[in-house]
Amino acid sequence: MSADSPLLANHETVVGPAVGTKPQARFQPTPRMWFYLAAVGVMYASGLIYAYVHGLSIRSLYLYGLLQPPGLAEAEARLTEIATPLSWNIPQVLWFIYIKGAAVLVELFQYWIVGMLIAAALVVFVSWEKVKAKMGYGGLKANFLAAVAGAVIPICSCGIVPVLAGMVEAGIPLGPTMAFLIAAPMLNVPTVFMTAGILGWPMAVGRVVATFAIALAVGTVLSHWQRKHRNPRRFLKIYIPPRLSPELQQFAFRFGMVAVTSPEGVRPEQLGAGSEAKLERLEEAGLVERTQHGLWRLAANETTEIKNVGACAVLPMGDTAYSSLGQKLGEMFRMGWRLFLQLNGYLLLAVLIAGAIKVVFPSSVITEWVGGKALNSVLVASAVAVLAYVCTYVEVPTALALMSKGMGPGATLAYLLGGPGLSLPSIAMLSGVFRPKVLALYVGLSFIGCVTAGYVYNLLV
């Protein structure tokens, strides 16, 4: 098969018949990726320089992403930020959006890097085929266990997105992946005890029950979708070919050779007995797809997102391509670097949205919205949770401050559920991993779940 064969066009790695041969990586960062990387560096430095020049707390930048004077402690340190002069002076407003976004970036960046390394480790060290064999397309049990893992593993909402990318590329089904996504920021062990200690055990129990209900609902729908449409590229924007077992890798190579001469599609019987099951497994890997006539061909790779990340490998690496621990660690750091370059644009979008929210909707305005009786509703509190960007562990003292302004118990629960995982910056980052259909499902069911949980809690207390 020639190097200029249409089978190999735009593909990242190719492995010949000798399984375990080290592939020649072709991933090349685009100029846009380098631009985003430079922009992240400049913005990160801007936040630190601004805080240093104005005598603000560097510690609060890293802990809370806030520009605040030094010396504040406890709840005050989590909520206090320098005043923003909101006016018709557009350049001034844009500057404060930028600098407050830079403060969020300083806090978020450390979790972002850790998330990249976790994601890369999942891709390199976790056997894709073993995960698929054990978990299939997910299900109630798998979704529940994933939600439990999200509740136990203390991953902040700031670092969950790259971890999700690693989970889906490691072969973990979309249902459990999304259940983990919902549970990790909405609910983890420290926040449960923090909620119980500050807001009471009924609120903590309500938070646990509501989180699991939302996670299982979204996970169940996604498990059904993935069972119906096996190709992960229908659901994901970012895609990295999995490492296959030697047997399946050899089959993929043989399929590629036949597909070159059969552009209309390949019949399973052309590849021998048992080929149908192997082709379905390659479809789950995002490498092949079934035509309307029951034939098999290479998966379509016309989407801009996939081309930009160079992730259209027909013949991915085998499990034995990196045999030693040193080689695997090296590949892990290379994979982390690649994911970092691919997702930086969404990181910038997220922090700029967070900066705009802090300027246009400061805490003083939000407390007025949810305070009193006129607007003290679960629906408004759920909408505020989307607008009021908070990182995990900050939502509880924020909710306490809102309750002091008159927010009711049901609205408080809705805010606790939606604040950490359903904010606009989080949605912006997730848009770099999931396609609109999946993102709409997550946002829609999560928002409905927050509102429903709040109303039910009001009826019970």
C-alpha positions, -999 to 999 in steps of 0.1 A, spaced: 0 0 0 16 32 -11 22 62 12 0 84 -11 -29 60 -11 -63 76 -4 -66 52 25 -39 70 43 -47 106 35 -49 128 65 -40 100 89 -19 103 119 -2 69 123 2 38 102 13 4 114 23 -23 89 19 -61 92 47 -63 118 26 -56 149 44 -36 175 64 -16 150 68 19 164 46 42 143 58 74 126 37 101 143 25 128 119 6 150 143 17 186 136 3 215 156 -15 240 135 -7 278 135 -39 283 154 -29 259 181 4 278 186 -15 311 187 -37 298 214 -7 285 234 9 319 232 -24 336 242 -27 313 273 9 322 283 3 359 279 -30 358 298 -16 337 326 13 362 331 -11 391 329 -31 379 360 1 374 381 16 408 370 -16 427 377 -20 412 412 17 419 420 16 455 407 -16 464 426 -6 447 458 -33 420 456 -31 385 470 -13 360 448 -26 332 470 -62 341 463 -54 338 425 -43 302 428 -70 292 454 -101 310 441 -92 328 409 -101 361 426 -84 395 425 -86 406 462 -66 424 488 -43 402 510 -53 391 545 -88 378 540 -98 345 554 -125 318 553 -158 326 536 -147 362 529 -117 351 510 -138 328 488 -162 356 478 -145 390 479 -132 405 447 -121 440 437 -149 462 424 -155 465 387 -164 499 372 -193 488 349 -199 517 326 -202 528 290 -164 531 288 -162 500 266 -124 497 265 -123 498 304 -150 472 306 -132 449 281 -100 453 301 -116 442 333 -132 412 315 -97 403 303 -80 407 336 -107 389 356 -106 361 331 -68 360 335 -74 356 373 -97 326 366 -70 312 343 -44 313 370 -66 292 393 -78 269 365 -45 262 348 -30 240 375 -61 217 374 -60 218 336 -25 205 334 -32 177 360 -63 168 339 -42 166 308 -18 141 324 -46 120 338 -63 119 304 -30 109 287 -24 82 312 -58 68 306 -51 66 268 -17 51 272 -21 27 302 -57 16 299 -65 -12 275 -92 0 252 -104 -36 242 -105 -47 279 -126 -17 288 -150 -23 259 -152 -60 267 -161 -53 304 -183 -22 301 -199 -26 266 -221 4 260 -226 11 297 -259 5 315 -274 12 349 -247 -6 369 -218 10 349 -234 44 351 -239 41 389 -203 30 395 -191 59 374 -212 84 394 -198 69 426 -163 73 412 -170 109 404 -183 114 440 -152 98 455 -124 112 432 -119 149 441 -116 164 406 -126 200 404 -149 212 377 -119 232 364 -100 200 355 -127 176 345 -128 183 308 -94 169 298 -101 139 320 -133 133 301 -113 133 268 -90 106 282 -119 85 294 -137 84 261 -104 77 242 -97 49 267 -129 32 256 -151 41 286 -187 43 272 -203 77 269 -230 69 295 -206 62 324 -183 90 312 -212 115 314 -223 102 348 -188 108 360 -188 143 345 -220 152 364 -211 136 397 -175 149 399 -181 186 401 -217 185 415 -209 161 443 -177 148 460 -170 137 495 -155 171 507 -184 191 494 -209 167 510 -194 173 544 -190 210 537 -227 212 527 -237 193 558 -216 214 581 -227 248 567 -262 242 553 -273 211 572 -276 173 566 -310 175 548 -294 198 522 -264 174 519 -287 144 514 -308 162 489 -276 171 470 -265 134 469 -298 120 458 -304 147 431 -269 143 417 -272 106 413 -307 110 397 -293 135 371 -262 114 364 -281 82 359 -307 99 337 -282 114 313 -260 83 314 -290 61 305 -299 81 274 -263 82 262 -259 45 267 -289 40 244 -275 64 218 -241 47 217 -257 12 215 -276 25 184 -247 44 168 -214 27 176 -190 51 159 -177 76 186 -172 103 160 -209 108 160 -206 121 196 -171 135 199 -152 164 184 -118 153 196 -108 117 187 -76 97 192 -75 62 177 -72 35 205 -45 10 208 -57 -24 195 -46 -59 204 -22 -76 180 -50 -97 166 -74 -68 159 -46 -47 146 -37 -73 120 -73 -76 110 -75 -38 107 -45 -39 84 -60 -66 63 -93 -47 60 -73 -16 49 -57 -36 21 -91 -48 9 -107 -14 12 -82 2 -11 -96 -19 -40 -132 -18 -29 -142 19 -26 -179 10 -26 -175 -11 5 -163 -45 18 -184 -75 25 -176 -93 58 -172 -127 40 -143 -112 20 -124 -112 53 -132 -146 65 -153 -162 93 -159 -141 124 -152 -108 105 -186 -92 114 -178 -91 151 -143 -77 145 -157 -50 121 -182 -40 148 -153 -36 172 -134 -14 147 -166 6 143 -166 11 180 -130 23 177 -142 49 151 -122 34 123 -148 19 100 -185 23 94 -214 3 78 -230 16 46 -268 15 40 -262 -16 19 -246 -36 47 -210 -31 34 -181 -18 54 -158 11 46 -134 35 63 -151 59 86 -159 93 71 -133 119 80 -146 150 64 -152 170 95 -130 200 101 -125 192 138 -111 158 132 -88 170 104 -74 198 125 -63 174 153 -50 148 128 -69 120 145 -81 100 115 -58 70 118 -69 39 99 -44 17 115 -36 28 150 -9 16 173 -10 -18 189 -9 -24 226 27 -36 222 40 -5 204 54 9 236 66 -21 257 87 -5 284 75 17 312 98 45 300 84 44 266 48 45 279 57 75 302 72 93 272 41 86 252 19 98 281 37 132 281 35 135 243 -2 126 244 -8 152 272 10 178 252 -11 170 222 -44 172 241 -32 205 257 -26 220 223 -59 208 209 -80 222 238 -64 255 246 -88 275 224 -117 263 245 -98 271 277 -94 307 265 -131 309 256 -141 296 290 -120 320 311 -131 350 289 -167 340 295 -160 337 332 -144 372 332 -174 386 314 -197 370 340 -177 385 368 -179 420 353 -215 420 341 -230 399 369 -209 405 400 -219 388 433 -237 419 445 -261 418 415 -267 381 418 -276 383 455 -302 409 447 -317 387 420 -322 357 442 -330 376 474 -364 386 486 -397 371 476 -404 384 441 -376 365 423 -368 339 450 -376 309 428 -359 277 419 -360 285 382 -342 318 387 -316 302 410 -310 275 384 -305 302 357 -282 321 381 -261 289 386 -255 289 349 -244 325 349 -226 327 382 -193 309 375 -179 292 406 -153 264 410 -160 234 431 -157 240 469 -167 277 464 -204 270 458 -212 263 494 -201 296 510 -216 314 480 -249 296 486 -247 306 523 -243 342 513 -273 340 489 -294 324 516 -287 354 538 -303 375 511 -335 354 512 -329 325 488 -351 296 498 -340 259 504 -351 245 470 -334 273 452 -303 268 472 -302 231 463 -307 240 426 -278 264 428 -255 239 446 -262 214 418 -259 237 388 -232 261 400 -201 238 398 -208 219 366 -234 238 346 -219 272 343 -213 288 309 -174 285 311 -178 247 319 -202 244 289 -177 262 267 -149 238 276 -171 208 271 -179 220 236 -144 212 228 -150 175 235 -186 167 227 -207 174 196 -238 197 200 -263 168 204 -245 154 234 -238 188 249 -275 198 245 -285 165 263 -262 172 292 -272 209 296 -309 202 291 -313 173 314 -290 188 340 -309 220 341 -343 202 343 -328 180 370 -317 211 390 -352 227 388 -370 195 396 -348 187 426 -353 222 439 -391 220 436 -392 186 452 -370 197 480 -393 226 487 -422 202 490 -403 180 515 -389 205 539 
